[in-house]
């Protein structure tokens, strides 16, 4: 059979989760010496599906010997290194992939994850905020990652800087709740509620954080999207005030049907 036919069969067997047959077909392609990296990438996918990242890495490095400057192939190797816990090695590969192909979304998102894994949250946040601003599809999973990064950042900050990181995290969690499907939104509801409760415990809340920090942060960063007033007061579907004694007049009111 021509190599193209063997490749189609290998891909079909992989999709059908018949890994043994897929592996045999990919190895047959390797034996044909086509000069293509594709069969090695296929073998790497099979190795990862079997929970063998070391073997996957070996196959990807064989592939890169043929195609050394292919950004998505470099990014695939970076993903395997992240899986193996080598965040520093992955970071180098993702930076290389992005330098070779700045428009490669997979490489750019991989770089964000590698930066976060190496505790370089500042750059990770900056890069991911750029993605959120420019991604026409506005990937809710990316927004959730951005919210998580801001929340993690609060652990290293104090005073107004900590509050600003909290309102940033809250803002992006609210975007996920408003724009994502129910499954993804449900994953962040509790975190959103917890952050709001913490903010409401600040002195002179909600004026102190809503008007004093959140609104200036929105304006300074030119975020056109704003968490709705409903999310300001509504906690995980319960139409109640955030804390006992909170005066609703100090902040955006509940929608009438929930008062």
Secondary structure, 3 states (H helix, E strand, C coil): CCHHHHHHHHHHHHHCCCHHHHHHHHHHHHHCCCCCCHHHHHHHHHHHHCCCHHHHHHHHHHHHHHCCCCHHHHHHHHHHHHHHCCHHHHHHHHHHHHHHCCCCHHHHHHHHHHHHHCCCHHHHHHHHHHHHHHCCCCCHHHHHHHHHHHHHHHHHCCHHHHHHHHHHHHHHHHHHHHHCCHHHHHHHHHHHHHHHHHHHCCCCCCHHHHHHHHHHHHHHHCCCCCCCHHHHHCECCECCCCCCCCCHHHCCCCCHHHC
